[in-house]
Amino acid sequence: MTPIPMSLPVPDLVEFADAALAADYSRLRRVGQRISKAIEIEDPEGARRFRLVLNKKGVPLQASGFVEMLPVDNKSRLPLIEEQPWPDAPLFLDDAGNEQFASFLTDIKHHEKLAAAGIASKHSLMLAGPPGTGKTLLAGHVAAQLGRKLYVVRLDSLISSLLGDTAKNIRSVFDFVAGKDAVLFLDELDAVAKMRDDRAELGELKRVVNTVIQGIDSLDASAVIIAATNHAQMLDSAIWRRFHYKIIFTLPDFDLRTELWSYFLQLGPEHSLTCRILSCLSSGQSGADIEQWAFAARRRSALASQPIDAVAIAESLTVENYKIPTTAHGKSNEPRRRITRELVTNHNISQADVGRFLGISRQAVSSYLKVT
């Protein structure tokens, strides 16, 4: 058994025990995350296992006498809000995104100072960009940095067949979070916040948009609200104005893809060539896409008790990118021929590096480059 590090703060242990006895899962997970970071210094594997346990669902709170009534849809009885744990994965942002992220957190942490100077603003952040680019992950990191609960509302699930019920659901969400020390994350905001001047929409739908606006305006000055949309062009301009901070997500560039491959494949600096080549071949992939490719490769590696096959990843990416027929894949050298031409012609990767990556001779690389 690994001993608990002596640097582990005793107050955290006391609060962890108190939260467990009170069945306060939100506080339990918050304190648990701090404890896992302390454990990780001396026992990374133990910290990982500890976080896995923290992310499990606890027994129903009603059984312990501790009840936090989440709002539900009156007809389906499905919850309108989901409390999510803080993320373990790191946040990958470009320079502009990092600057906005840091500024947003600084404003929140110094709210009283800014308010005293009369220049405080609502703590509202809009995240816009394609799916799989890290919007939900960023909301989780904001909550973790602030030590607050993360309440996630998937607005597409709030939409009822009766628009009047949709407005009621939205009001229920804002009534629930009022006064709570939490981060409210409105996902898929474009599901209900469409353009109010769209002539194809009913007047009732416009009132739904107004309900969203009123809900945002009703939050007190210390509230933190984050919204995400995959379709920024669909949002009402009045919605945009409610969010003082904005981060525009794009598909990861070459450098960011290289970092993502290194992280998700758990490859060190000695594998920089592998990560750079995979980055060249994965242009147009989102961070979530790269995570899925990497985890699939790691699963195959673990089951076969073999090192990660980066060449197989490259071949699969190439088959997808070039729409190579399945019958050709595995029965010819077409994927490797495409990989070689792509890397040498479009990315200036040397023939020697291509040969090193594919495990073939320079003569074989030269033959792949010949026009057939």
Secondary structure as UniProt FT lines:
FT   TURN            6..7
FT   HELIX           10..21
FT   TURN            22..23
FT   HELIX           25..40
FT   TURN            41..42
FT   HELIX           44..54
FT   HELIX           61..64
FT   TURN            74..76
FT   STRAND          82..84
FT   HELIX           95..109
FT   HELIX           111..116
FT   TURN            117..118
FT   STRAND          123..128
FT   TURN            131..132
FT   HELIX           135..146
FT   STRAND          149..154
FT   HELIX           155..158
FT   HELIX           163..177
FT   TURN            178..179
FT   STRAND          182..187
FT   HELIX           189..191
FT   TURN            196..197
FT   TURN            199..200
FT   HELIX           203..218
FT   TURN            221..222
FT   STRAND          224..229
FT   HELIX           232..234
FT   HELIX           237..241
FT   STRAND          245..248
FT   HELIX           254..264
FT   TURN            265..266
FT   HELIX           269..271
FT   HELIX           272..281
FT   TURN            282..284
FT   HELIX           287..304
FT   HELIX           310..322
FT   TURN            326..328
FT   TURN            330..331
FT   HELIX           334..341
FT   HELIX           342..346
FT   HELIX           351..358
FT   HELIX           362..369
//
